Amino acid sequence: MYRYFIAYVFSTYQGSGNGWTEVTRDAPIRSSADVLSMTNLIANQDKSIDRLTITGWQRFED
């Protein structure tokens, strides 16, 4: 398992902000498709988010 710290910015109908979360994956991040899947995962956790952009990530040490 691969654990990542994910930083992002987002916008909602009320404004915008930034946040961070932890994501666990079965495989390492290797492509833009992986980043897009994490973007969708995070955005789907809060239905008020209109747009979400991942600004960075860092893998946690095992």
Secondary structure, 3 states (H helix, E strand, C coil): CEEEEEEEEEEECCEEEEEEEEEEECCCCCCHHHHHHHHHHHHHCCCCEEEEEEEEEEECCC
